[in-house]
Amino acid sequence: MKRLLALFMLCSSLVLLVSCAITNEGYEPEVGNTVIEETERFLFSPESPVKLTAEEEKEIIFTFATQNNDPAPDVSEYTVRCYGSATTDEYGKVYAVVIEKPNYNPIVFDEYFESPYDYPVTREYKSDAYDVWSDMRAPLLIYANGEFFAWKNSPVKGEFLAEILDTYRRYNEDFYNAMDGK
């Protein structure tokens, strides 16, 4: 009788486990691994702290498009995100921007870390103090007076660049934490 009862309990447990597995009842995915997070969590934040005027945005887009052999750009196909602006005597207004070209697809965070060599992400230097990671298809750029500048010969110096990069890191904190100072 004890064997029969034990066999009954074993079969009942097996049926319960199989039914839970089929219905996913009682299943809770690990934090950070849900389908929604994997598809909506981008490598670099789509947010930016500075709102540009329509005129400023058009000027930046037209300069960028011309530089990239698009003589008649559709402004609505480009996205400009600004992480800071300053006014200088020599160059006038200077902007730190990310420009997304037409058909730009942001890199998904989890996909990058699963296969990092499939995605164009780079690191740019001015010195040890100015170190920025960026998606090469939409890098963080310095724009002033109708042209784009490399970080190494930016028209603004020191404090402004440090402030831009601090802001950029804050908005992309997950990425920088994941890179763990690499």
N, C-alpha and C positions, 0 to 999 in steps of 0.2 A: 504494500500500500504506500509506503514511504517513497519507493522508486517511482510509482505511478504519479504521486503528487509532485515529486521533483521534476519528472519528465513534463508534466502539465505546466509547471511554473517556467521551465526552460522554453517550451514552445510558446507560451504566452509572451514572454520577454522578447523572443525572436520576432514574433508577429508585431509587437508594439514598436520595436526598433525599425523594422522594415517599413511600417506605415509612417513613422516620423520621417524617415529618410525620403520617402516618396513625396510627402506633403511639405517638407521643410519645416514642420511644426517643431518648435523648440530650438530652431537654428538661429543663432545670432552671428552675423558676420563680424570679423575682427574690425576694430576701428581703423579707418583709413583704407579699407579694402572693398568698400561697397562699389557697385557698378557706377552709381551716380558720381561719387567722388573721383573715380578713375577717369571718367569722361569729361568732367567739368573742371578739374583742377589743372590749370595751366602752369607751365614752367615759370613764366614771368607774368606778373600781375597785369591784368588789363586796365587797372586803375592808374590814375595820375593825379597829383595834387593841384596842378595849375591849369586853369581853363584859359584857353587862348581865344582872342576875338576871331571872328570869321575872316577878317583881313589878314591877321597874323598867320592863321592856319593856311589860307590860300597862298600867301607869299612863300611859306616854307614848303608847301606841296609843289608849287610850280618850280622852285629852285631844285628840289629833290628829283622831280620828274624829268626836268631838262638834263640834269646830271646823269640820269639813268636812261637816256635816249627815249623819252616819252614826250615829244614836243607839244602834244595836245592832250594833256591829262584830263580825265574825268575826276574832278575833285572829290566826288562822292565815293569813289572807289578806294581812296586813301584814308588812313586814320593816323592822326598825329596825337601823341600823348606827350605832355610837357611836365618835366620834373623840376623845373626851376627856371627863373629868368632874372637877369640883372641888366643894369644900364651902365655902359662904360663911355668914357670921353671919346676914345678912338673908334670904337665899333658901333656905338649906339646900343640898341637892345640885343642881348645875347640870350639864347635859349638852349636848354638841354632837353632834347626831344628823342622820342622813338617814333619812327615812321613805318607804318605797315603798308606795303604795296598792295595793289589789287591781287586777289587770290591768295593772300597771306593766310596760312593756317598755323595758329599757335601750337607750339609743341606741348603735348600733354606730359605732366610731371612724371607719372609712373612709367610711361613709355620711354622717356629719356633715361631713367635710371635702370630700366631693364636692358636697354640697348643704346648706350650713350654715343657710340660711333656712328649711328644712323642719323644723328641730328646735329646741325651746325651751331654749336655753342662755343663761344670763344671767351678769352679773358684779355682785357686790354690794360696796359700799364702807363702811367705817367711816372710814378715812382712807387715806393712801397706804400705811400699814403693814398695814392689814387689808383684803385684796383677795382675794375668793374667787369663782371661776367655779363655777356649778352648773347642773345640769339643773333647769329650773323645775318639772318634774313631780315631782322628788324633791330639793329643795334642802337644803343644809346649814343646820340650824336650831339655835338655842339654846333649851333647854327648862329651866325651873325652876319649882318650886312650882305646878304645874298650869297653866302658860301658856307660850306661845312668844314669844320676843323677836326683834326685828330686830337685826342686828349693830350698828346705830347707837345703840341704847339697851339694850345687853346688861347683865345684872346682874353680869357679871364684866368685868374690865378688863385692859388691858395684856398682861402676860406670858402669862396663860392663853389669850387669844385668839390671840396670836402662836404659841403652842405648838400650838393646834388647827389653825391654818392651815398651819403647817409640816408637821404630820402629814398633813393632807389633801393637800397638795401632793406629799409623798413617795409616798403611796398612788396618786396620779393623775399621776405624773411624766410619763408619755408625753403626756398631754393638755396639761399646762403647757408642756412643751418644744415641742410642736407649735404652741401659740398664740404662742410666741416673744415673750413679754412684751407682747402686744397689750393 
